[in-house]
Amino acid sequence: ASDNTHVRYVTREAVLNLLKQTVPGEDEDDDPVPKWPEEVAWFQSLAIDRIDSLPHHAAKELLSFSPLRGAKKLDLLSLEGQNMFVIDNALGLSVSGPLPEGIEERYFFDGQTIIRPGATGDCLIMILRGEAEALVPDGCGGQCLPRSYKATQSGSWLGDGRCPSPAPEESLRGVPQPTTAPKERDLMKELMEKKQITEVMYTSLVKPTDYKRAKRKITAAAEAGKLDLSDQKTTDWRWSWDDPKALIVLDILEENRLLSEYGEQRADEVRLHQNPPKPPPPPDPQAILRSGSQVGHLALLGVPLVLSGVVRAKGPVHVVILHRHVLLAAIENCAEVPLFQPRGVTPEDWVEYLSQPAVRKADPGSRPAHLGPNTGPPPHTTKEDAAEPKAGTYEAWASETGQFGKVPGADALDVVLLNAIKGYSLIWDLIHDGPPALLEKIVRQFEPRWLLPNERVIVDEEPNADFLFVVIHGNFVVTLEGAEIDHIGQGAVQGAVQLLSLNEWTRTVTVDPTNRGEAMVQVLKRSKVLETLKQYPQPSSRLKEIQDALRDTRNADWKILKDIPAFGNITERKFLQRVFKDADIRLYCPGDCLAEAGEPSPSLIVVLAGSLRSEQAQTLFFVELKRGDWCFQNNILGIEPNRAHDVVAVSHTMVMILYRHALLNAVVAHPTAREAVLDNETWRTDPSVPRLASLKVFGGVPEPVLARMEVEAAPRYYKQGSIVQAVGSTIEDDMLLFLLRGKVKVSILGIYIRSVEAGGCIGV
């Protein structure tokens, strides 16, 4: 502050006393009313007194470092050697008492920026009260590729609390989203580039045989006062594209059917020029951060975290903050400080790691890995048994035997990418024997992207999305036609089909809404791979061989379904086209396991290209599956819940996976196929399957009516663990959900309330 600065402080007590002032009511018997009603309502809203609001003492969660749900926590309060982080409970205040030492709090008003886009993360924040929303950068509604990942602003990523907050710069909002429809956009681009015509002549709009008639019609309109021709100096009347009178002339000629084919085209262009379509509204925020949400765990680890969309307050918001520099100062004498101090993984480290020999399935003299010993393939270990603590967590850093033991968190996340490159056959088989320069270039082609809970990595059928991505941090939900089909986490690789440009995306991948803070992926664009490999003939030829071997996939269509018994009696082409369109197209590499015996999965697998082996663990029995072959029909029909055998890829293989929920959606959309499909679901005839007549609400309803209702009902399927009805959602078409099999758990604010079992219902 300068010498002439004057500051006036107002105590909380003085404000409360003002708000308590009242005046008599309108009538003599009325109770007193607040003297300042608007101000009272305003301050009540600022209190953020909501059912999900957290008390002050909840801020200690910032001092329990755990970037992933379920991971072991590092309690900073109890670390030996630190004395900065202290909780003062002397006053016994938990709701509005003092925060733990070392924790800052800030208050943001509606619309103010909490986290600035384009700035490097430097702290961990948690929302105590209120809500925040993350704006979707332009062009990022359906994919993460246009998101910026490089820091373009200096200073802290925290908003400065100005009201209103400055608008985010356009350069930070990603690739601009098109403001017009594709055809209109192409036409406008052509007109802007060529600038062939800037005027409209009536003689160019009509056929030569109609010149005189067109002139009479225009002259008549001018005499009637609809058009002013006084500015026309020549007989070949003409108007600028910007002149509103040009539209009047076009309307006159169109009403009298005088426009030639060329004239109709020019009329559309002039109208589009004078009345361009309005830009589409910005996409709705995907990430809504509520009380308890945290963002910035990776920033504490020293990862150069950059968000591309502004995070702003949605109403008043109260946040608490743990700054990275405060954390490092507090634990500088603790044994755990290396977890938060990255040493850096250099290009030399990349090359050294990737140059180390690895067990490869195609090495001469080695038995293919998926076959196991000569006694047959061994039993598969579950993913949970095989997994070690996740990189970037305290548990992984503290591990005595794990790969990430004593490796700083940020460096461990870099190793995750190297592991994915080396462990994913599609990439590794291309470059495994390449020179160090190639190995380094491939790693450099990966670009990081950071997303918040519920933000999308990719949406199915999104155009211009030829990229592969590796999950580095966080949990993700995979959906198909609106239903969950998978959950993926650290090290998962998605997008091989798109990297080879064999098919568009058929699945939607979203950051798990329950993810603990930000998630991170590394993306690899097809264009970057081609540009890198063109300098190396052998890897380029390998890539071409894989693409050529799988090209049959492009010729596959709905006819491939006709040989599957479940669809053998269906003659409706549109139904089979719908089933084919709603399938998930995946690529598997040699040795990849598509299915394990005993694994629950409601889907059917059809081979499009390549070959698979259907086998039983510890036996020599197997069946080879080629193009058009299928397996697990009983799973998609709901007859068997679990896989009956293992399925392993022998070569690079493209498969089509049909899911039960998508099949039932197609049945609802095409009722004529209903009987042919549901008659194959033999479990429906079991006497133990509940009927609508068992519901009291239908007591007294005639049996023929109930039977008709069951026939007309829309069958639905929900995968175990998926959400049947989300918080705040409405039941579609006010329908009744009647459970035929399984069990549904009901919870409020994460607290289990009750279960609904088979024969029960939701939505009465």
C-alpha positions in Angstrom: 0.0 0.0 0.0 1.2 3.6 -0.7 1.5 6.2 2.0 -1.9 7.8 1.2 -3.9 4.5 1.4 -6.8 4.5 3.8 -8.3 1.3 5.1 -11.5 1.0 7.1 -12.3 -2.2 8.9 -15.8 -3.4 9.6 -16.2 -6.0 12.3 -18.4 -9.1 11.9 -20.4 -8.1 14.9 -21.3 -4.7 13.3 -22.5 -6.4 10.2 -24.6 -8.9 12.2 -26.2 -6.1 14.2 -27.2 -4.3 11.0 -28.8 -7.4 9.6 -30.7 -8.0 12.8 -32.5 -4.6 12.5 -36.2 -4.9 11.9 -39.2 -2.7 11.1 -42.9 -3.2 12.0 -45.0 -5.3 9.6 -47.6 -3.8 7.3 -50.4 -4.6 9.7 -50.4 -3.9 13.4 -50.5 -7.7 14.3 -47.8 -8.7 11.8 -44.4 -9.8 13.1 -41.5 -7.4 12.6 -39.7 -7.9 9.2 -36.0 -7.3 8.4 -35.1 -3.7 7.7 -32.6 -4.9 5.0 -34.3 -7.9 3.5 -32.1 -8.1 0.3 -28.9 -7.8 2.3 -30.1 -10.5 4.7 -30.8 -12.8 1.9 -27.4 -12.0 0.3 -25.4 -12.8 3.4 -27.4 -16.0 4.0 -26.5 -17.2 0.5 -22.8 -16.4 1.2 -22.9 -18.6 4.3 -23.2 -21.6 1.9 -25.2 -23.5 4.4 -25.9 -26.6 2.4 -26.4 -30.3 3.3 -23.1 -31.2 1.7 -21.0 -28.4 3.2 -17.9 -29.5 5.1 -16.7 -28.0 8.5 -13.4 -26.4 9.0 -11.8 -29.4 10.5 -12.3 -31.3 7.2 -9.4 -29.2 5.8 -7.1 -31.7 7.5 -7.8 -34.0 4.5 -5.3 -31.9 2.6 -2.7 -33.2 5.1 -3.4 -36.8 4.2 -1.7 -37.2 0.8 -3.6 -39.7 -1.3 -3.9 -38.9 -5.0 -6.0 -42.0 -5.8 -9.1 -43.4 -4.0 -8.2 -46.5 -2.0 -4.5 -45.8 -2.0 -2.6 -45.7 1.3 -2.5 -42.2 2.8 0.6 -40.3 3.9 -0.3 -38.5 7.1 1.7 -35.3 7.0 0.6 -34.4 10.5 2.4 -37.4 12.0 5.6 -37.2 10.0 8.7 -37.4 12.2 10.7 -34.2 11.7 7.9 -31.7 10.8 6.3 -29.3 13.2 4.6 -26.8 10.9 1.3 -28.7 10.3 -0.6 -28.5 13.6 -4.3 -28.6 14.4 -5.3 -26.4 17.3 -8.3 -27.9 19.1 -8.1 -25.8 22.2 -11.3 -23.9 21.4 -13.2 -27.0 20.5 -14.5 -25.4 17.3 -14.9 -27.7 14.3 -17.3 -25.9 12.0 -15.8 -22.4 11.9 -12.8 -22.7 14.1 -9.1 -22.3 13.1 -7.7 -24.2 10.1 -4.7 -26.4 10.5 -1.4 -24.5 10.5 0.0 -24.3 7.0 -3.4 -24.3 5.3 -4.8 -21.2 3.5 -8.4 -20.5 2.9 -10.0 -18.3 0.2 -13.5 -17.3 -0.7 -14.7 -16.9 -4.3 -17.9 -15.2 -5.5 -20.1 -16.5 -8.3 -18.2 -16.5 -11.6 -14.8 -15.8 -10.2 -11.8 -17.8 -11.4 -10.6 -20.4 -8.9 -8.0 -22.0 -11.2 -6.5 -20.2 -14.2 -6.1 -22.0 -17.5 -2.6 -22.1 -18.9 -0.8 -21.7 -15.6 1.3 -24.4 -14.0 -0.3 -26.0 -10.8 1.5 -25.0 -7.6 -0.9 -26.1 -4.9 -3.6 -28.6 -3.8 -7.1 -27.1 -3.3 -10.2 -28.6 -1.7 -13.7 -27.2 -1.8 -15.2 -27.0 1.6 -18.5 -25.4 0.7 -20.2 -24.5 -2.6 -19.6 -25.7 -6.2 -17.2 -25.0 -9.0 -17.4 -25.8 -12.7 -14.7 -26.3 -15.3 -15.4 -24.7 -18.6 -14.9 -26.9 -21.7 -12.3 -25.3 -24.0 -13.4 -24.7 -27.6 -13.3 -27.8 -29.7 -12.9 -30.1 -26.6 -16.5 -31.2 -26.1 -15.9 -34.6 -27.8 -12.1 -35.2 -27.4 -9.1 -34.1 -25.4 -6.7 -33.6 -28.3 -7.2 -29.8 -28.7 -6.6 -29.1 -25.0 -3.5 -27.0 -24.4 -0.9 -28.6 -22.2 1.9 -26.1 -22.2 2.1 -23.3 -19.7 1.3 -19.9 -21.3 0.9 -17.9 -18.1 3.3 -17.2 -15.3 2.5 -17.0 -11.6 0.2 -19.1 -9.5 -2.7 -21.0 -11.1 -5.0 -19.7 -8.4 -7.5 -17.0 -9.3 -6.8 -13.6 -7.9 -10.4 -13.1 -6.6 -11.1 -10.1 -8.8 -14.8 -9.5 -9.6 -15.5 -10.2 -12.3 -12.6 -12.4 -13.2 -10.9 -11.5 -16.4 -12.1 -13.6 -19.4 -9.7 -16.4 -20.4 -7.6 -15.7 -23.4 -8.7 -17.3 -26.6 -5.3 -19.0 -27.0 -6.0 -20.9 -23.8 -9.3 -22.3 -24.8 -8.0 -24.8 -27.4 -8.8 -25.1 -31.0 -11.7 -22.8 -31.9 -14.9 -24.6 -32.4 -16.5 -24.2 -35.9 -19.4 -21.7 -35.8 -21.2 -23.0 -38.8 -22.3 -26.3 -40.2 -19.7 -28.1 -42.3 -21.3 -27.5 -45.7 -21.9 -23.8 -44.9 -18.4 -23.5 -43.5 -16.8 -24.9 -46.7 -18.9 -22.6 -48.9 -18.0 -19.5 -46.9 -14.4 -20.5 -47.0 -14.5 -20.9 -50.7 -16.1 -17.6 -51.2 -13.6 -15.8 -48.9 -10.6 -17.4 -50.7 -11.7 -17.0 -54.3 -13.7 -13.7 -54.0 -15.0 -14.5 -57.5 -18.2 -12.5 -57.2 -18.9 -9.4 -55.2 -22.0 -8.3 -57.1 -25.3 -9.9 -58.2 -26.6 -9.1 -61.7 -30.1 -10.1 -62.5 -29.1 -11.3 -65.9 -26.8 -13.9 -64.4 -29.5 -15.3 -62.3 -32.1 -16.2 -64.9 -32.0 -18.0 -68.3 -31.5 -15.8 -71.3 -35.1 -16.6 -72.5 -36.4 -15.1 -69.2 -34.5 -11.8 -69.3 -37.5 -9.6 -70.4 -39.9 -11.3 -68.0 -37.5 -10.9 -65.1 -37.0 -7.2 -65.9 -40.8 -6.7 -66.0 -41.2 -8.3 -62.6 -38.4 -6.3 -61.0 -39.8 -3.0 -62.5 -43.3 -3.8 -61.2 -41.9 -4.3 -57.7 -40.1 -1.0 -57.9 -43.3 0.8 -59.1 -45.1 -0.8 -56.2 -42.6 0.7 -53.8 -41.0 -2.6 -52.8 -37.6 -1.8 -54.4 -35.6 1.3 -55.2 -33.9 1.3 -58.6 -32.8 4.9 -58.6 -29.2 4.0 -57.9 -29.0 1.8 -61.0 -26.9 3.5 -63.7 -26.8 0.8 -66.3 -29.4 -1.5 -67.9 -27.8 -4.7 -66.5 -29.0 -4.0 -62.9 -26.6 -5.2 -60.3 -26.4 -5.1 -56.5 -23.6 -5.7 -54.0 -23.6 -8.9 -52.0 -23.9 -6.7 -48.9 -26.9 -4.7 -50.2 -30.2 -5.7 -48.6 -32.0 -5.0 -51.9 -30.2 -8.0 -53.4 -32.3 -10.2 -51.2 -35.5 -8.5 -52.4 -34.6 -9.1 -56.0 -33.8 -12.8 -55.3 -37.1 -13.2 -53.5 -39.0 -11.7 -56.5 -37.2 -13.9 -59.0 -37.8 -17.0 -56.8 -41.5 -16.3 -56.3 -41.9 -16.1 -60.0 -39.8 -19.3 -60.6 -37.3 -17.4 -62.8 -34.1 -18.4 -61.1 -31.9 -20.7 -63.1 -30.0 -23.6 -61.5 -27.0 -21.3 -61.3 -29.2 -18.5 -59.9 -30.5 -20.7 -57.1 -27.0 -21.5 -56.1 -26.0 -17.8 -56.1 -29.1 -17.0 -54.2 -28.2 -19.4 -51.4 -24.7 -18.0 -51.3 -25.9 -14.3 -51.0 -28.4 -15.2 -48.3 -25.8 -17.1 -46.3 -23.4 -14.1 -46.8 -26.0 -11.6 -45.4 -27.4 -13.9 -42.7 -24.6 -16.1 -41.4 -25.8 -18.8 -38.9 -25.4 -18.0 -35.3 -22.5 -19.7 -33.5 -23.5 -22.7 -31.4 -23.7 -22.2 -27.7 -20.6 -23.2 -25.7 -20.7 -26.8 -24.4 -22.0 -27.3 -20.9 -19.3 -27.9 -18.2 -18.5 -31.6 -17.8 -16.7 -31.3 -14.5 -18.7 -30.1 -11.5 -16.6 -29.9 -8.3 -18.6 -30.1 -5.1 -17.7 -30.1 -1.4 -14.8 -32.4 -0.7 -13.5 -32.3 -4.3 -9.7 -31.9 -4.5 -7.5 -30.7 -7.4 -3.7 -30.5 -7.5 -2.3 -33.7 -6.2 0.1 -34.0 -9.2 1.1 -30.4 -8.6 2.4 -31.3 -5.1 4.5 -34.1 -6.7 6.1 -31.5 -9.1 4.3 -32.6 -12.2 3.9 -29.5 -14.6 0.1 -29.8 -14.4 -1.7 -27.4 -16.7 -5.5 -27.2 -17.1 -6.8 -25.9 -20.4 -10.2 -24.8 -19.2 -10.9 -22.2 -16.5 -12.3 -23.5 -13.2 -14.8 -20.9 -11.8 -17.1 -20.6 -8.9 -20.7 -21.6 -9.4 -22.2 -19.4 -6.7 -20.1 -18.6 -3.6 -17.3 -21.1 -2.9 -15.1 -21.6 0.1 -11.8 -23.4 -0.6 -8.8 -24.4 1.4 -5.3 -24.6 0.0 -2.0 -26.4 0.6 0.8 -24.7 -1.3 3.6 -26.9 -2.6 6.3 -24.5 -1.3 4.7 -24.7 2.2 4.7 -28.5 2.0 8.3 -28.7 1.0 9.3 -26.3 3.7 7.4 -28.3 6.3 8.9 -31.7 5.5 12.4 -30.7 4.4 13.8 -32.7 7.3 11.6 -35.7 6.8 12.5 -39.0 5.1 9.4 -38.6 2.8 10.5 -35.4 1.1 12.0 -37.2 -2.0 8.5 -38.3 -2.9 7.7 -34.7 -3.8 11.1 -33.7 -5.3 11.4 -35.1 -8.9 14.9 -35.8 -10.1 13.8 -35.9 -13.7 13.8 -38.7 -16.3 16.1 -37.6 -19.1 16.1 -38.6 -22.8 19.2 -40.7 -22.0 17.1 -42.5 -19.3 14.4 -43.2 -21.9 16.8 -44.8 -24.3 18.6 -46.8 -21.6 15.3 -48.1 -20.3 13.8 -49.0 -23.7 17.1 -50.5 -24.9 17.0 -53.2 -22.2 16.1 -56.6 -23.5 12.5 -57.7 -22.9 10.7 -61.0 -23.3 9.1 -61.0 -26.7 6.6 -63.4 -27.9 8.1 -63.8 -31.4 11.8 -64.4 -30.4 13.2 -67.5 -32.3 13.2 -70.6 -30.2 10.8 -69.3 -27.6 7.4 -70.8 -27.0 4.6 -68.3 -27.6 3.7 -66.7 -24.3 0.0 -67.2 -24.6 0.5 -71.0 -24.8 2.4 -71.3 -21.5 4.2 -74.6 -20.8 3.7 -77.8 -22.9 1.0 -78.9 -20.4 -1.2 -76.1 -21.6 -1.7 -72.5 -20.6 -1.4 -71.7 -16.9 -4.4 -70.3 -14.9 -4.6 -66.5 -15.3 -3.9 -64.4 -12.3 -6.5 -61.7 -11.6 -5.5 -58.1 -12.4 -5.8 -57.3 -8.7 -3.3 -60.0 -7.7 -0.9 -59.0 -10.5 -1.0 -55.2 -9.8 1.5 -53.4 -7.7 0.8 -50.0 -6.0 0.1 -47.3 -8.4 2.9 -44.9 -9.4 2.7 -41.5 -7.8 1.3 -42.8 -4.5 3.0 -43.0 -1.2 2.4 -46.7 -1.1 4.4 -47.2 -4.3 7.2 -44.9 -3.1 7.5 -46.7 0.2 7.4 -50.2 -1.4 10.5 -52.3 -0.7 10.1 -54.6 -3.8 8.0 -52.6 -6.2 9.3 -50.9 -9.4 8.5 -47.5 -8.0 10.1 -47.9 -4.6 11.9 -44.7 -3.6 11.2 -43.2 -7.1 9.8 -39.6 -6.8 6.2 -39.4 -7.7 6.6 -37.3 -10.9 9.4 -39.5 -12.1 7.4 -42.6 -11.5 4.6 -41.3 -13.8 7.2 -40.9 -16.5 8.2 -44.5 -16.0 4.5 -45.5 -16.5 4.7 -44.2 -20.0 7.9 -46.1 -20.7 6.3 -49.2 -19.4 3.3 -48.8 -21.6 5.5 -48.3 -24.7 7.5 -51.4 -23.9 4.6 -53.5 -22.8 2.2 -52.7 -25.7 3.0 -55.0 -28.6 1.6 -52.7 -31.3 4.1 -50.0 -30.6 7.0 -52.1 -29.2 7.1 -54.6 -32.1 7.6 -51.6 -34.4 10.6 -50.0 -32.6 12.1 -52.7 -30.3 15.3 -53.1 -32.4 15.4 -49.5 -33.6 18.3 -47.1 -33.0 18.4 -44.8 -29.9 17.3 -41.8 -32.0 14.1 -43.6 -32.9 13.3 -44.6 -29.3 13.8 -41.1 -28.2 11.7 -39.6 -31.0 8.8 -42.0 -30.2 8.8 -40.9 -26.6 8.9 -37.3 -27.5 5.8 -37.6 -29.7 3.6 -38.3 -26.7 1.9 -35.2 -25.3 0.3 -35.0 -21.9 -3.3 -34.0 -21.2 -4.9 -33.3 -17.8 -8.6 -33.6 -17.2 -11.0 -33.3 -14.2 -13.6 -35.7 -13.0 -16.3 -36.4 -15.7 -14.4 -34.7 -18.5 -14.1 -36.7 -21.7 -11.0 -38.1 -23.3 -13.0 -39.2 -26.4 -16.6 -39.6 -27.5 -17.6 -42.4 -29.8 -17.8 -41.5 -33.5 -15.9 -38.3 -32.9 -14.3 -37.2 -36.2 -10.6 -36.3 -36.6 -9.5 -38.3 -33.6 -6.8 -40.6 -34.9 -4.8 -40.9 -31.7 -3.8 -43.4 -29.1 -3.6 -42.6 -25.4 -2.0 -44.1 -22.3 -3.6 -43.6 -18.9 -0.8 -42.2 -16.6 -2.9 -41.3 -13.6 -6.5 -41.6 -12.5 -9.4 -43.9 -13.1 -11.6 -43.8 -16.2 -15.0 -45.1 -17.2 -15.6 -46.6 -20.6 -19.2 -46.4 -22.0 -20.9 -47.6 -25.0 -24.4 -46.3 -26.1 -24.8 -44.7 -22.6 -23.9 -47.7 -20.5 -20.7 -48.6 -18.7 -18.7 -51.5 -20.2 -15.3 -51.1 -18.5 -13.2 -49.2 -16.0 -9.5 -48.6 -16.9 -6.6 -47.2 -14.9 -2.9 -46.6 -14.9 -1.0 -48.1 -17.8 -4.1 -48.9 -19.9 -3.7 -48.2 -23.6 -6.7 -47.2 -25.8 -7.0 -46.2 -29.5 -4.9 -48.8 -31.4 -7.6 -49.0 -34.1 -7.5 -45.3 -34.5 -3.7 -45.2 -34.6 -3.9 -47.5 -37.6 -6.8 -45.6 -39.1 -8.9 -48.7 -39.4 -12.1 -47.4 -37.8 -13.5 -44.5 -35.9 -13.9 -44.5 -32.1 -16.7 -46.8 -31.0 -16.5 -46.1 -27.3 -16.6 -43.1 -25.0 -13.9 -42.7 -22.4 -14.5 -40.3 -19.4 -12.7 -39.5 -16.3 -14.4 -41.4 -13.4 -16.8 -38.9 -11.7 -15.5 -40.2 -8.4 -11.8 -39.8 -9.3 -9.9 -38.1 -6.6 -8.9 -34.9 -8.4 -7.2 -34.5 -11.8 -6.4 -37.4 -14.2 -3.6 -37.5 -16.7 -3.1 -39.2 -20.1 -0.4 -39.2 -22.7 -1.6 -39.0 -26.3 0.1 -40.1 -29.5 -1.2 -38.8 -32.8 -1.2 -41.0 -35.9 0.3 -38.2 -38.0 3.3 -37.9 -35.5 3.9 -41.7 -35.8 3.9 -41.7 -39.6 6.2 -38.6 -39.7 8.6 -40.3 -37.3 8.7 -43.7 -38.9 9.1 -42.5 -42.5 12.8 -42.0 -41.8 13.1 -45.7 -40.7 12.2 -48.2 -43.5 12.0 -51.4 -41.3 9.5 -50.0 -38.7 7.5 -48.4 -41.5 7.2 -51.7 -43.4 6.1 -53.4 -40.2 3.4 -50.9 -39.7 2.2 -51.3 -43.2 2.1 -55.1 -42.8 -0.1 -54.9 -39.8 -2.4 -52.5 -41.5 -2.6 -54.6 -44.7 -3.3 -57.8 -42.6 -6.3 -56.0 -40.9 -7.8 -54.2 -43.9 -10.6 -56.8 -44.1 -12.1 -55.0 -41.1 -13.2 -52.1 -43.4 -15.2 -54.5 -45.5 -17.2 -55.9 -42.6 -20.8 -55.0 -42.3 -24.1 -56.2 -40.7 -24.1 -59.3 -42.9 -21.4 -60.9 -40.7 -24.1 -61.3 -38.0 -26.4 -63.5 -40.1 -24.3 -66.6 -39.3 -24.7 -66.3 -35.6 -27.5 -68.5 -34.3 -28.9 -65.8 -32.0 -29.7 -63.7 -35.1 -30.4 -66.6 -37.5 -34.2 -66.1 -37.5 -34.0 -62.3 -37.9 -34.8 -61.0 -41.3 -35.0 -57.3 -40.5 -32.0 -55.7 -42.0 -32.3 -52.4 -40.1 -32.2 -54.3 -36.8 -28.9 -56.1 -37.7 -27.5 -52.8 -39.0 -28.3 -51.2 -35.6 -26.7 -54.0 -33.7 -23.6 -53.8 -35.9 -23.4 -50.0 -35.5 -23.6 -50.2 -31.7 -20.8 -52.7 -31.4 -17.4 -51.9 -30.0 -14.5 -52.5 -32.5 -11.2 -53.4 -30.8 -7.7 -54.4 -31.8 -5.7 -57.0 -29.8 -2.1 -57.9 -30.1 -0.5 -61.4 -30.1 -0.7 -62.8 -26.6 -3.4 -60.4 -25.4 -6.1 -62.0 -23.3 -9.6 -61.1 -24.5 -11.5 -63.2 -21.9 -10.8 -65.4 -18.9 -12.8 -68.3 -17.7 -15.1 -67.3 -14.8 -14.9 -63.6 -15.6 -18.3 -61.9 -15.6 -19.0 -60.3 -19.0 -22.3 -59.8 -20.9 -21.0 -59.7 -24.4 -20.4 -61.7 -27.6 -17.1 -61.6 -29.5 -17.0 -61.8 -33.3 -13.6 -62.0 -35.2 -13.3 -59.4 -38.0 -9.6 -60.0 -39.0 -6.8 -62.1 -37.6 -7.1 -65.1 -35.4 -7.8 -66.0 -31.8 -7.5 -69.2 -29.7 -10.3 -70.4 -27.4 -8.6 -72.5 -24.7 -8.9 -74.0 -21.3 -6.2 -73.4 -18.7 -3.8 -76.3 -18.0 -5.2 -78.3 -20.9 -4.1 -78.9 -24.5 -7.7 -78.3 -25.8 -8.2 -75.3 -28.0 -10.3 -74.0 -30.9 -8.9 -71.5 -33.4 -11.2 -68.6 -34.4 -11.0 -66.9 -37.7 -12.9 -64.1 -39.5 -16.6 -64.5 -39.0 -16.2 -66.9 -36.0 -17.8 -66.0 -32.7 -17.9 -67.0 -29.1 -19.9 -66.3 -25.8 -23.4 -66.3 -27.3 -24.8 -67.4 -24.0 -23.3 -64.4 -22.3 -25.0 -61.8 -24.5 -28.4 -63.6 -24.1 -28.0 -63.5 -20.4 -28.1 -67.3 -20.0 -24.6 -67.5 -18.5 -23.1 -64.6 -16.5 -19.5 -65.7 -16.7 -17.0 -66.6 -19.5 -16.8 -70.4 -20.1 -13.2 -70.4 -21.4 -10.2 -68.2 -22.1 -9.7 -66.4 -25.4 -6.2 -65.2 -26.4 -5.0 -63.4 -29.6 -2.7 -65.4 -31.8 -2.0 -62.5 -34.3 -3.0 -58.9 -34.5 -6.7 -59.3 -34.4 -9.7 -57.0 -34.9 -12.8 -58.1 -33.1 -16.3 -56.8 -32.8 -17.8 -57.0 -29.3 -21.6 -56.9 -29.0 -22.9 -56.0 -25.6 -26.1 -57.1 -24.0 -27.4 -53.6 -23.2 -26.9 -52.5 -26.9 -28.7 -55.6 -28.1 -31.7 -54.9 -25.9 -31.7 -51.3 -27.0 -31.9 -52.5 -30.6 -34.8 -54.8 -29.7 -36.7 -51.8 -28.2 -36.0 -49.7 -31.4 -37.1 -52.6 -33.7 -40.0 -54.5 -32.0 -40.4 -56.9 -34.9 -37.1 -58.5 -33.9 -38.1 -58.8 -30.2 -39.6 -62.3 -30.3 -36.8 -63.8 -32.4 -34.2 -62.5 -29.9 -36.0 -62.9 -26.5 -37.2 -66.4 -27.3 -33.5 -67.5 -27.3 -33.2 -66.2 -23.7 -34.3 -69.4 -22.1 -33.8 -68.0 -18.5 -37.0 -66.0 -18.9 -39.1 -69.2 -18.8 -37.7 -70.1 -15.3 -40.6 -70.1 -12.7 -38.3 -68.2 -10.3 -38.3 -65.1 -12.6 -40.7 -62.6 -11.0 -43.8 -61.3 -12.8 -45.5 -58.0 -12.8 -48.5 -59.6 -11.1 -46.4 -59.9 -7.9 -46.5 -56.1 -7.5 -49.2 -54.8 -5.2 -49.7 -51.8 -7.4 -51.1 -54.1 -10.1 -53.4 -56.0 -7.8 -56.7 -56.7 -9.6 -55.3 -56.0 -13.1 -56.5 -58.7 -15.5 -53.9 -61.3 -16.5 -54.2 -60.5 -20.3 -53.5 -56.9 -19.6 -50.4 -57.8 -17.5 -49.2 -60.2 -20.1 -49.5 -57.4 -22.7 -47.6 -55.0 -20.5 -44.7 -57.5 -20.1 -44.6 -57.9 -23.9 -44.6 -54.2 -24.4 -42.0 -53.5 -21.7 -38.6 -52.3 -22.7 -35.9 -54.7 -21.5 -32.8 -53.1 -20.0 -29.5 -54.5 -18.8 -27.1 -52.8 -16.3 -23.6 -54.1 -15.7 -22.5 -54.8 -12.2 -21.2 -51.6 -10.6 -22.9 -49.3 -13.1 -25.3 -46.5 -12.0 -29.0 -47.3 -12.6 -30.3 -43.9 -11.6 -27.9 -41.0 -10.9 -28.3 -38.3 -8.3 -30.5 -35.5 -9.6 -31.6 -37.4 -12.7 -35.2 -38.0 -13.6 -36.7 -41.4 -14.5 -36.9 -41.7 -18.3 -40.5 -41.3 -19.6 -41.8 -41.7 -16.0 -41.3 -45.5 -16.4 -41.3 -48.2 -13.8 -38.1 -50.2 -13.4 -39.0 -53.8 -12.5 -36.1 -56.0 -11.5 -36.1 -59.5 -13.0 -32.6 -60.5 -11.8 -29.9 -59.1 -9.6 -29.8 -56.5 -6.9 -29.7 -52.7 -6.8 -28.2 -50.7 -3.9 -29.7 -47.3 -3.0 -27.4 -44.7 -1.3 -27.8 -41.0 -0.3 -24.6 -38.9 -0.2 -22.6 -42.1 -0.4 -24.4 -43.7 2.5 -26.0 -47.1 1.9 -29.7 -46.9 2.6 -31.3 -50.1 1.3 -31.3 -52.8 -1.4 -33.9 -53.6 -4.1 -33.8 -57.2 -5.2 -35.4 -59.2 -7.9 -39.2 -58.7 -7.9 -38.7 -55.1 -6.5 -39.2 -51.9 -8.4 -38.1 -48.3 -8.7 -40.3 -45.5 -9.8 -43.7 -46.4 -8.5 
